[in-house]
Amino acid sequence: LAHRAELRFDLLERPSQPDQEASDLAARLTMFASTDAFSGDVAMDDQDYDLVAEVLGRLDCARGVNVIVMDPGFQDFNVTDEFYPIKYRLTWLKDEIDVAQLSSNVEGPGADFGSLLPAVATAASTESSGAFPQLIAKQSVVANSPAVELWWKGQSRSESVNWPPAPTVDLRLYIHTASRRPTPDEVLLSELISDLIADLLSEELADFALADYGASVDVNALGISMQFTGYASSMGSLIESVVEVLGHLAEQGNLLPRFRRVVAAKRRNLAAVERRMPVELGAEALMAAVVSTGVHRSELAAASKDVTLTKLQNYLETVLKRRTRVRALAVGDVNKDQARQWSQRVLAILQGGSLPSDKAAHTQVLNIHQDSLLLRYPNPVQQSGDSAVVVKVSALVPAPRQQLALLVVGRILGDKVFTELRTKRQLGYVAGAAVADAKMGPWAMLIYVQGSNTSAGEMDRAIRDLIADASGQIWSMPSSAVEVWKAGVVSELVDQPSNAAEVADRLWSEVMPGAVCFDRRQQLLVAAASLTLADIAESMKMISDAVLGSSYTVWVEAATRGTSVSDSEQTVETGAGGSWTNKLERRLQWHQDHCGPCVVGTLHAAGREQCCDQGSAKSPFGSETLARTGDMGSRGIEVAEHPRRLGEVHVDSPVELSAPLKVADRDAVAAKHKWDWYPFESGCGEAVWDG
């Protein structure tokens, strides 16, 4: 234990959260002299083994131990809790167990994990791969195994401080199966296999965990993800232990109780919607509808009713026999030969052949082209009065300059949504916007509001009004403000990894999807130097056009708030305000009724309807500023204040569906409207590593 504590202290890396480290040091200053604040309660210069022995000798399990035993069949209660409907029995341990006899059966110390730790904490890698990883294998390394793309990032003591050296290893592998649309049963079985493996590993790798080793195996609808961390000295033993655990999954009898426990936990989690915020439920329903691997929790819950251990084992066997392609990354205290050897041992579990790179499965996003999709989802928590709206837009953003502009726009809109819709208008207590960047597919902008003060329809209209206004107002932003927003994005780009885990995380985010654009941050920093207000305005216009015209939207509607849907599929009524599409339709209809078949009319802020050359009439729709162009069939609108900058957008009534949307229904709707999937391509600009 002393060796382990000393090793941990010697290898102390910079914290991932400097503010937390500062807080911890400040707390130590209240307990220790300033000269001891850094070591304080985490290190001792000299180990006093006599004191340790004395403390251990004072432990009396008859007096100093509390034991809780849980037995579903127990009935001999003697206490009923005062506040909760819980009964239990409270007794003395010495009255239940012969402690003296128990102690006499203890033979020697517990787990011996000292051999798992390196004797000397020095880097074993004699060579460095340089600034970026090297591709050291791109072929089948085992007969009948998949093609392997193995990237190696060795580090030595002379490594730059930007890539912190450490005598630890991080090995990651992603096993891609063939591209396909998974069924709810397949998604559920994948999740249960992952949970079952995690349950097994928590016991089988207990000694490794004490010595700071770790391993995880995640099976999903697209393949298998694996990670191994620890010291090079026993990395081979760790991998062998994990491979052995995977072999245990074929044991029917020993696994059955564990399997039942895992399934019961999954069912409880799927049913526990009251633990989720409406905005989370909305995002979940939206992702299930527009992501190729998305399956809603309601379908998973239905699939869990007849799941069996035999089904799970058969599915895992099927997965391991599929043709696959593997991308792997070895980072840290590892040389090329070790990286190849460890990867080869892991991949020996696969029984299928090689899969071409262009056939490997990836998550894709539904491309609805110029349509809009509206999902209406009743808040499943009946007693909740909260509603929520989540608006998502997707777009391919291939160039670093466009990507940087979108990141800036994400910060601007996040601030505006929070300030205007939450702070000023009090539409909800959760409000914001965020950009989700993609390595090999479309980028996304999410805008969301949740609260109980208004209906989902009112929130939706407020979001679209704000986005339309922001697109016009962007041109009046002073240059100083532009620089502030840019600086916020740049500060994240120049931030260096604090520890070896962060180094591996950054590199893996490029290797796993196949983007391998290791200088992505540098490209964005180059783009930042010449980014202009026009670039930001163009990105804002792209988001505004999509939000007003072609977006994915979900309404989570409170059960306590009245809603109705008319017989017409083109009309949506929600609460008192109505949806954005419904109100626009009524305004345009009023315009046609009162102004005749004129081509252009304007709805002024003063509420006066200008009827072309036929005079004017009072509009009943308040003081909103909106302009219409084209005839009634085109449905094209512009914000009147900035028509040149916003341009024409499409506001046809959205395709309205009830959520949660089943996988089969989603595919049927997509086929009906001729929707397809965004292409999967690198967003690496001109510098693309192809191996």
BAGU-527238 format. One line per field, with one value per residue (C-alpha): x, y, z. Coordinates in Angstrom, 3 decimals, always signed. Layout:
N
X	(X	...)
Y	(Y	...)
Z	(Z	...)
END
This chain:
691
X	(+0.000	+2.856	+4.455	+1.190	+0.682	+4.241	+3.873	+0.626	+2.211	+5.308	+3.094	+0.691	-0.451	-2.008	-5.693	-8.365	-10.175	-7.699	-10.433	-11.102	-7.388	-7.187	-10.170	-8.529	-5.264	-7.139	-8.886	-5.536	-4.223	-6.759	-5.245	-1.534	+1.341	+1.788	+5.000	+3.024	-0.102	+0.841	+1.593	-0.716	-3.031	-1.878	+1.768	+4.038	+7.796	+8.320	+6.063	+5.665	+5.021	+4.755	+1.942	+0.177	+0.431	-0.937	-3.931	-4.717	-4.438	-7.044	-9.676	-12.242	-14.817	-17.044	-17.391	-16.187	-18.013	-21.512	-22.930	-26.045	-27.481	-30.231	-32.400	-35.636	-37.152	-36.419	-39.494	-38.214	-38.441	-38.136	-38.035	-40.344	-38.837	-40.506	-40.556	-40.414	-42.416	-39.372	-39.102	-35.851	-34.181	-31.543	-29.297	-25.713	-23.211	-21.756	-25.215	-25.459	-21.919	-19.129	-16.573	-13.752	-14.249	-14.501	-11.220	-9.396	-10.116	-8.268	-5.035	-2.490	-3.054	-5.681	-5.039	-1.408	-1.310	+2.228	+3.461	+1.082	+2.935	+6.142	+9.227	+10.553	+8.269	+10.090	+8.832	+9.551	+9.085	+12.532	+11.174	+8.522	+6.009	+6.357	+3.632	+0.916	+0.266	+1.793	-0.150	+1.850	-0.559	-3.157	-3.765	-5.159	-2.913	-4.634	-6.041	-9.730	-9.561	-10.638	-8.491	-6.810	-5.823	-3.493	-2.261	+0.640	+1.538	+4.650	+5.992	+9.352	+10.659	+11.862	+8.351	+7.006	+5.091	+2.065	+1.842	+2.494	+4.663	+3.662	+4.602	+1.038	-0.634	-4.010	-5.079	-8.412	-10.113	-13.348	-14.629	-16.905	-19.482	-21.214	-23.468	-27.084	-30.195	-30.442	-33.739	-34.950	-34.129	-30.538	-30.057	-31.448	-29.327	-26.224	-26.883	-27.548	-24.314	-22.406	-24.058	-23.374	-19.707	-19.311	-20.814	-18.378	-15.349	-16.084	-15.392	-12.807	-10.569	-10.787	-7.047	-6.186	-8.395	-6.504	-3.306	-4.810	-5.556	-8.889	-10.778	-14.167	-16.067	-19.081	-21.206	-23.509	-25.546	-22.545	-19.854	-17.692	-15.628	-12.792	-10.385	-7.453	-5.468	-2.612	+1.100	+2.958	+4.371	+1.038	-1.014	-0.794	-2.215	-5.067	-5.997	-5.896	-8.245	-10.749	-10.656	-11.316	-14.313	-15.764	-15.459	-17.613	-20.580	-21.186	-21.768	-25.527	-25.861	-23.408	-24.653	-28.388	-28.777	-26.479	-28.370	-31.706	-30.299	-28.978	-32.297	-34.251	-31.991	-32.436	-36.230	-36.229	-34.056	-36.222	-39.361	-37.890	-38.938	-39.648	-35.895	-35.475	-36.130	-38.653	-35.962	-33.897	-36.894	-37.455	-33.863	-34.063	-37.247	-35.709	-32.508	-34.522	-36.387	-33.538	-30.430	-29.861	-29.116	-31.825	-34.398	-36.754	-36.864	-40.483	-39.415	-36.519	-38.906	-41.218	-38.296	-37.142	-40.337	-39.283	-35.486	-33.635	-30.045	-30.072	-31.062	-28.263	-25.626	-26.767	-26.665	-23.131	-22.019	-23.539	-21.724	-18.358	-18.840	-19.603	-17.120	-15.493	-13.013	-11.001	-9.522	-7.116	-4.957	-2.088	-0.890	+1.779	+4.449	+4.287	+6.469	+5.296	+5.799	+3.836	+0.987	+0.769	+0.992	-1.721	-4.072	-3.576	-4.518	-7.716	-8.805	-8.357	-11.920	-13.291	-14.313	-15.376	-13.432	-12.292	-14.726	-13.924	-13.577	-16.507	-18.814	-18.095	-21.070	-21.355	-24.061	-25.923	-28.438	-31.696	-31.605	-35.098	-33.889	-36.306	-38.988	-39.606	-40.331	-42.437	-42.754	-45.360	-44.610	-46.806	-44.808	-44.889	-44.715	-48.424	-48.034	-45.497	-46.639	-43.481	-43.340	-40.215	-39.147	-35.992	-35.129	-32.318	-30.794	-28.094	-25.718	-22.524	-19.776	-16.644	-14.279	-12.451	-13.473	-17.161	-16.718	-15.142	-17.879	-20.509	-18.789	-18.915	-22.583	-23.295	-21.899	-23.830	-27.139	-26.570	-26.206	-29.197	-31.534	-30.609	-30.807	-33.940	-36.102	-35.112	-33.975	-36.076	-39.211	-39.249	-40.472	-38.607	-35.942	-33.877	-32.866	-29.835	-28.197	-25.188	-23.215	-22.389	-19.406	-19.035	-15.849	-17.375	-20.908	-23.243	-22.754	-25.779	-27.222	-29.556	-31.829	-33.991	-36.377	-38.169	-40.604	-44.142	-45.103	-46.278	-47.113	-44.705	-46.211	-45.402	-41.847	-41.448	-42.630	-40.396	-37.356	-38.009	-38.704	-35.455	-33.411	-34.922	-34.125	-30.586	-29.871	-30.668	-29.013	-25.705	-24.700	-24.876	-22.483	-19.429	-16.007	-15.049	-17.921	-16.893	-13.394	-14.787	-16.865	-13.910	-11.632	-13.965	-13.716	-9.967	-9.336	-10.777	-8.767	-5.408	-6.085	-3.541	-4.325	-3.606	-2.904	-2.348	-6.063	-6.937	-4.249	-5.778	-9.312	-8.394	-6.587	-9.284	-11.981	-10.182	-9.170	-12.429	-14.685	-11.909	-11.413	-7.758	-7.522	-4.991	-4.281	-7.967	-7.413	-4.494	-6.635	-9.349	-6.795	-5.501	-9.089	-9.648	-6.936	-8.896	-12.502	-14.744	-18.180	-19.388	-18.323	-20.254	-23.302	-23.262	-23.223	-26.004	-28.073	-27.586	-28.874	-31.745	-32.859	-32.826	-34.656	-37.379	-37.526	-35.985	-35.552	-36.273	-38.461	-39.957	-42.600	-42.836	-46.274	-47.319	-50.204	-51.832	-51.893	-54.670	-53.659	-55.595	-54.863	-57.358	-58.594	-56.438	-52.908	-51.690	-52.900	-51.353	-52.969	-51.172	-52.224	-53.358	-50.722	-50.785	-47.728	-45.580	-46.882	-50.532	-50.327	-48.483	-51.086	-53.898	-52.112	-51.492	-55.097	-56.321	-54.051	-55.513	-59.088	-58.653	-56.121	-57.108	-54.719	-51.863	-48.365	-46.607	-47.890	-46.247	-47.383	-46.077	-45.006	-47.908	-50.336	-51.453	-51.792	-50.483	-52.504	-50.317	-51.967	-55.434	-55.014	-54.682	-56.742	-56.311	-54.552	-55.781	-52.405	-50.628	-47.317	-45.129	-42.952	-43.169	-43.127	-44.467	-43.116	-44.563	-48.032	-49.874	-48.416	-44.778	-45.085	-41.851	-41.324	-38.685	-38.079	-39.042	-36.274	-33.469	-34.868	-31.678	-29.596	-32.022	-33.250	-36.234	-37.003	-39.594	-42.346	-44.516	-46.419	-44.122	-44.539	-46.235	-45.884	-46.631	-43.622	-42.105	-41.576	-40.958	-38.092	-40.430	-42.632	-39.592	-38.369	-41.857	-42.152	-38.660	-39.527	-42.808	-41.130	-38.006	-35.725	-32.292	-29.219	-26.425	-23.219	-20.420	-17.324	-14.354	-14.596	-10.829	-10.596	-7.782	-5.547	-7.052	-4.993	-5.848	-3.200)
Y	(+0.000	+2.363	+1.565	+2.296	+5.593	+6.680	+5.743	+7.660	+10.738	+10.558	+10.300	+13.057	+14.735	+18.093	+17.988	+18.086	+20.791	+23.394	+25.217	+22.111	+21.703	+25.334	+24.746	+21.662	+23.507	+26.392	+23.944	+22.412	+25.839	+25.812	+22.567	+22.644	+25.080	+26.703	+24.724	+21.495	+22.500	+20.717	+17.353	+17.857	+14.898	+12.994	+12.099	+11.066	+11.383	+8.369	+5.387	+4.524	+0.794	+0.383	+2.928	+1.187	-2.157	-0.603	+0.919	-2.377	-4.171	-1.897	-2.889	-5.023	-6.434	-7.267	-3.594	-1.431	-2.873	-2.224	-4.944	-4.737	-7.976	-7.845	-10.946	-10.737	-13.608	-12.250	-11.658	-11.497	-7.698	-5.831	-2.211	-0.146	+3.079	+6.256	+8.089	+5.439	+2.233	+0.073	-2.779	-4.346	-6.190	-4.474	-6.695	-7.044	-8.668	-10.730	-12.253	-13.353	-14.432	-16.145	-13.426	-15.307	-18.333	-16.116	-14.358	-17.626	-18.675	-15.729	-16.922	-14.251	-11.015	-10.406	-9.760	-9.479	-6.914	-5.658	-7.586	-5.591	-2.355	-1.426	-1.530	+1.673	+4.351	+5.039	+5.181	+1.998	+3.492	+4.174	+6.157	+8.757	+8.723	+12.466	+15.066	+12.779	+9.018	+6.738	+4.098	+0.937	-1.759	-1.814	-5.459	-8.638	-9.643	-12.976	-15.528	-14.895	-11.723	-8.220	-5.642	-3.597	+0.048	+0.362	+3.820	+4.211	+7.258	+6.374	+8.793	+9.154	+11.244	+13.831	+14.281	+17.825	+19.057	+19.388	+15.596	+14.638	+11.497	+8.829	+5.164	+4.171	+2.720	+3.437	+0.892	+1.389	-0.612	-0.154	-3.179	-1.988	-4.380	-3.899	-0.874	-1.667	-0.298	-2.089	-3.394	-2.633	-6.220	-5.826	-2.527	-3.983	-7.130	-5.010	-2.907	-5.971	-7.627	-4.465	-4.377	-8.065	-7.727	-4.696	-6.690	-9.547	-7.276	-5.466	-8.734	-10.418	-7.327	-6.247	-6.766	-4.892	-1.989	-1.697	-1.322	+1.390	-0.798	-0.626	-2.235	-1.810	-3.542	-1.885	-3.687	-1.481	-1.705	-0.799	-2.976	-3.408	-0.808	-1.825	+0.090	-1.062	+1.242	+0.620	-0.087	-1.861	-4.428	-6.260	-5.017	-8.450	-10.073	-7.555	-8.322	-12.084	-11.621	-9.660	-12.233	-14.934	-12.989	-12.770	-16.538	-16.841	-15.428	-18.864	-20.414	-20.712	-21.935	-19.591	-16.552	-16.939	-15.208	-12.401	-12.058	-11.773	-9.047	-7.082	-7.359	-6.225	-3.186	-2.337	-2.545	-0.259	+2.259	+2.260	+2.786	+5.558	+8.513	+10.608	+10.927	+12.660	+16.291	+16.952	+18.562	+15.359	+13.241	+15.494	+15.210	+11.454	+11.185	+13.379	+11.347	+8.132	+9.575	+11.067	+9.008	+5.747	+3.790	+5.523	+3.432	+4.968	+3.656	+2.548	+0.109	-1.109	-1.650	-3.697	-5.767	-6.468	-8.376	-11.570	-11.352	-14.503	-15.438	-17.782	-14.918	-12.780	-15.478	-16.266	-12.577	-12.136	-15.213	-13.691	-10.395	-12.108	-14.044	-10.980	-9.502	-6.604	-3.780	-2.561	+0.823	+0.801	+3.306	+2.656	+5.670	+6.134	+3.836	+1.317	+0.436	-0.686	-4.409	-4.331	-2.438	-5.037	-7.971	-6.684	-5.800	-9.229	-10.949	-8.924	-9.536	-13.290	-13.410	-12.399	-15.159	-13.264	-12.031	-8.623	-5.812	-3.055	+0.415	+1.829	-0.876	-0.207	+0.908	+4.476	+6.517	+8.615	+11.454	+11.632	+14.256	+15.747	+18.170	+21.139	+19.585	+20.207	+17.487	+18.075	+15.389	+15.854	+13.922	+14.071	+14.507	+10.957	+12.321	+12.965	+15.196	+17.444	+20.792	+21.273	+21.480	+21.564	+22.251	+20.998	+22.296	+20.636	+21.591	+19.672	+20.724	+19.535	+21.979	+20.740	+23.731	+24.741	+28.364	+27.403	+25.152	+27.931	+30.389	+27.871	+27.440	+31.229	+31.317	+28.565	+30.721	+33.783	+31.940	+30.138	+33.484	+35.044	+32.113	+32.058	+35.826	+36.518	+33.432	+32.480	+35.638	+38.329	+36.555	+33.798	+31.202	+28.468	+27.766	+25.677	+27.399	+27.381	+26.442	+24.305	+23.119	+19.428	+19.060	+15.962	+14.287	+12.430	+13.703	+16.674	+19.209	+20.004	+22.972	+22.260	+24.957	+24.096	+25.585	+23.935	+25.401	+25.506	+29.120	+28.557	+25.913	+24.097	+25.967	+29.346	+28.230	+27.045	+30.355	+32.317	+30.301	+30.925	+34.624	+34.990	+33.176	+35.306	+38.500	+37.336	+36.771	+40.382	+41.849	+40.111	+42.841	+45.513	+43.658	+45.829	+44.483	+44.357	+41.950	+39.767	+39.493	+38.521	+35.674	+34.496	+34.586	+32.254	+29.634	+30.115	+29.660	+26.153	+25.329	+26.331	+24.506	+21.713	+18.265	+18.090	+14.384	+11.197	+10.322	+13.612	+13.019	+9.633	+11.056	+13.682	+11.270	+8.605	+11.076	+11.214	+7.570	+5.874	+7.384	+7.246	+10.989	+10.955	+14.714	+15.107	+18.774	+19.750	+22.286	+23.872	+24.265	+25.983	+28.315	+29.305	+30.027	+32.114	+34.557	+35.739	+35.097	+38.087	+39.311	+38.278	+34.665	+34.687	+36.280	+33.644	+30.886	+32.589	+32.831	+29.117	+28.309	+30.798	+29.455	+25.915	+26.781	+28.656	+26.241	+22.784	+21.601	+18.699	+19.748	+17.920	+19.243	+17.621	+18.776	+18.903	+16.605	+19.425	+21.855	+21.619	+20.760	+19.893	+18.874	+19.720	+17.225	+18.903	+17.518	+20.954	+22.755	+22.528	+24.168	+24.270	+26.301	+29.868	+31.049	+28.348	+27.076	+29.164	+27.374	+27.688	+31.397	+32.137	+30.242	+32.233	+35.520	+34.697	+33.598	+36.859	+38.755	+36.979	+37.520	+41.272	+42.225	+40.097	+38.086	+40.589	+39.220	+41.056	+42.336	+43.406	+42.946	+46.032	+46.363	+48.729	+45.959	+47.533	+45.238	+46.920	+45.541	+46.188	+49.066	+48.513	+50.564	+49.093	+47.374	+46.700	+43.377	+41.328	+39.726	+42.255	+43.991	+41.245	+42.248	+39.871	+40.115	+37.756	+37.276	+35.277	+33.798	+31.669	+28.480	+29.417	+30.159	+32.169	+34.778	+37.253	+39.358	+42.778	+44.655	+42.647	+40.871	+41.125	+39.422	+36.744	+35.752	+33.582	+30.567	+27.817	+27.586	+24.782	+23.038	+20.489	+16.758	+16.183	+12.847	+11.526	+10.656	+8.353	+7.296	+3.610	+2.525	+0.939	+4.052	+6.293	+4.271	+4.332	+8.123	+8.614	+6.516	+8.394	+11.809	+10.600	+11.425	+9.839	+9.956	+12.485	+11.163	+10.043	+11.973	+13.560	+17.132	+17.477	+20.169	+19.546	+17.561	+14.070	+11.107	+8.030	+5.821)
Z	(+0.000	+0.796	-2.556	-4.333	-2.482	-3.249	-6.911	-7.204	-5.661	-7.866	-10.945	-9.926	-13.147	-13.684	-12.752	-15.436	-13.445	-12.141	-10.226	-8.139	-7.445	-6.297	-4.030	-2.504	-1.870	-0.256	+2.070	+3.070	+4.045	+6.875	+8.238	+7.403	+7.276	+3.880	+3.333	+3.701	+1.791	-1.394	+0.246	+3.214	+3.553	+0.457	+1.212	+4.096	+3.981	+6.267	+6.785	+10.492	+10.224	+14.017	+14.062	+11.175	+12.996	+16.190	+14.381	+12.666	+15.981	+17.548	+14.989	+16.775	+14.390	+17.357	+18.283	+15.420	+12.425	+11.118	+8.867	+6.699	+5.342	+2.710	+2.219	+0.148	+2.120	+5.610	+7.799	+11.415	+11.789	+15.065	+13.838	+11.618	+10.295	+11.565	+8.250	+5.510	+4.965	+5.738	+8.233	+9.365	+12.232	+14.382	+16.493	+17.717	+15.405	+18.274	+18.820	+15.175	+14.284	+16.213	+15.585	+17.335	+15.119	+12.046	+12.874	+13.420	+9.852	+8.333	+6.759	+5.941	+4.045	+1.413	-2.278	-3.317	-6.085	-5.510	-8.537	-10.723	-10.022	-11.854	-9.650	-11.185	-12.612	-15.867	-19.412	-21.341	-24.790	-26.208	-29.115	-29.614	-32.440	-32.769	-32.516	-33.891	-33.835	-36.457	-38.368	-37.628	-38.862	-41.597	-42.355	-40.863	-37.983	-37.275	-39.702	-40.416	-38.331	-39.350	-41.037	-38.319	-38.408	-35.416	-34.442	-32.028	-29.937	-27.971	-25.397	-23.714	-20.828	-23.321	-24.686	-24.932	-21.899	-24.182	-24.226	-20.585	-20.287	-17.799	-17.260	-18.072	-21.160	-22.730	-25.353	-27.135	-29.873	-31.780	-33.683	-36.503	-37.923	-41.278	-41.728	-40.815	-39.094	-35.727	-34.373	-30.817	-29.824	-31.050	-29.233	-25.998	-26.209	-26.872	-23.777	-21.616	-22.795	-21.837	-18.399	-17.830	-18.810	-16.523	-13.662	-14.250	-14.636	-11.369	-9.536	-11.726	-11.976	-8.328	-7.720	-10.917	-9.852	-6.544	-8.553	-10.808	-13.816	-15.600	-18.465	-20.101	-22.887	-24.472	-27.044	-29.100	-32.259	-34.424	-32.902	-29.786	-27.964	-25.616	-23.391	-21.241	-18.935	-16.513	-16.480	-19.269	-16.819	-16.408	-19.366	-20.965	-17.821	-17.741	-21.347	-20.684	-17.712	-19.798	-22.610	-20.008	-18.661	-22.177	-22.370	-19.234	-21.115	-22.592	-19.154	-18.805	-15.207	-13.468	-15.341	-14.902	-11.482	-12.594	-15.883	-14.069	-11.833	-14.815	-16.680	-13.608	-13.244	-16.941	-16.674	-13.633	-15.429	-18.559	-16.463	-14.289	-16.447	-13.353	-12.850	-16.201	-16.999	-19.797	-21.927	-21.580	-22.529	-25.533	-26.702	-26.191	-28.290	-30.972	-31.187	-31.402	-34.394	-36.432	-35.576	-37.439	-34.258	-32.224	-30.380	-27.834	-24.281	-24.759	-27.497	-25.367	-22.450	-24.682	-25.958	-22.397	-21.564	-23.307	-23.269	-22.204	-21.468	-24.458	-26.750	-25.310	-25.752	-29.302	-30.238	-28.858	-30.795	-33.947	-33.370	-32.893	-36.149	-38.273	-40.680	-38.896	-39.212	-36.242	-35.425	-32.497	-30.636	-28.220	-26.232	-23.573	-22.176	-25.004	-27.971	-31.391	-30.814	-27.548	-29.212	-31.986	-29.572	-27.217	-30.063	-31.605	-28.336	-27.970	-31.541	-31.234	-29.859	-33.280	-35.639	-38.763	-41.733	-42.916	-43.688	-46.226	-44.768	-46.734	-45.353	-41.671	-39.606	-38.368	-36.712	-39.283	-39.045	-41.000	-43.741	-44.146	-46.840	-47.054	-44.841	-41.143	-38.622	-35.487	-32.815	-30.071	-26.910	-23.776	-20.593	-19.150	-15.600	-15.042	-12.000	-13.719	-15.080	-17.141	-20.911	-23.046	-26.617	-28.298	-31.770	-33.697	-37.022	-38.878	-41.624	-43.246	-42.309	-44.084	-43.928	-40.703	-41.260	-41.337	-38.321	-36.279	-37.275	-36.162	-32.793	-32.322	-33.313	-30.799	-28.004	-29.160	-29.387	-26.101	-24.380	-26.165	-25.482	-21.804	-21.354	-23.396	-22.881	-19.361	-17.564	-19.224	-20.436	-17.793	-20.282	-18.485	-15.919	-18.367	-21.600	-23.835	-27.120	-27.940	-30.947	-31.308	-33.617	-35.737	-36.879	-39.824	-40.340	-39.972	-37.217	-35.087	-33.221	-30.305	-28.867	-25.871	-23.302	-20.382	-17.873	-16.534	-17.294	-20.856	-23.441	-25.703	-28.665	-27.089	-26.335	-29.913	-31.363	-28.964	-30.064	-33.756	-33.223	-31.296	-33.953	-36.731	-34.820	-34.036	-37.718	-38.487	-35.409	-36.032	-38.491	-35.814	-33.496	-32.716	-33.589	-29.906	-29.219	-32.157	-30.704	-27.296	-28.763	-30.854	-27.810	-25.928	-28.657	-29.119	-25.378	-25.607	-28.731	-27.218	-23.957	-23.660	-22.235	-18.520	-18.235	-20.212	-20.210	-21.898	-24.518	-25.320	-25.366	-27.967	-30.230	-29.929	-30.980	-34.338	-34.720	-33.713	-36.421	-39.024	-39.354	-38.151	-38.457	-35.666	-36.394	-36.334	-33.558	-35.391	-38.512	-36.481	-34.870	-38.314	-39.382	-36.231	-37.215	-40.257	-39.157	-39.947	-38.990	-42.454	-41.735	-38.467	-40.127	-42.874	-40.259	-38.304	-41.492	-42.134	-38.635	-38.921	-42.287	-40.923	-37.685	-39.571	-42.461	-42.125	-38.549	-36.237	-33.308	-30.356	-27.976	-24.555	-23.476	-19.842	-18.948	-16.976	-19.887	-22.497	-26.046	-29.153	-32.692	-35.394	-37.982	-40.586	-40.732	-41.743	-38.629	-35.178	-32.151	-28.819	-25.772	-26.213	-28.657	-31.295	-33.094	-35.407	-38.498	-37.523	-36.757	-39.979	-41.982	-40.363	-41.021	-44.651	-45.070	-43.513	-45.877	-48.893	-47.689	-47.064	-49.703	-52.641	-54.803	-54.612	-54.842	-51.999	-48.675	-45.428	-41.833	-40.060	-36.428	-35.828	-36.706	-39.996	-42.990	-46.125	-49.037	-52.069	-53.926	-52.443	-49.281	-45.795	-43.131	-39.418	-38.709	-35.749	-35.124	-32.911	-33.445	-34.891	-37.804	-40.725	-44.503	-47.112	-50.603	-53.458	-53.774	-51.239	-52.623	-52.096	-48.372	-48.497	-45.744	-44.678	-41.612	-42.914	-41.089	-42.683	-45.742	-47.720	-45.047	-43.924	-47.357	-48.175	-46.037	-46.345	-43.737	-45.038	-42.291	-40.678	-40.888	-37.546	-35.765	-32.316	-30.188	-29.207	-32.804	-33.433	-35.662	-38.227	-38.337	-38.765	-41.731	-43.283	-42.902	-44.319	-47.367	-47.882	-47.866	-49.699	-46.784	-46.668	-44.414	-44.297	-45.875	-43.614	-44.623	-42.946	-41.724	-41.849	-44.492	-46.956	-44.588	-44.430	-43.243	-45.305	-43.719)
END
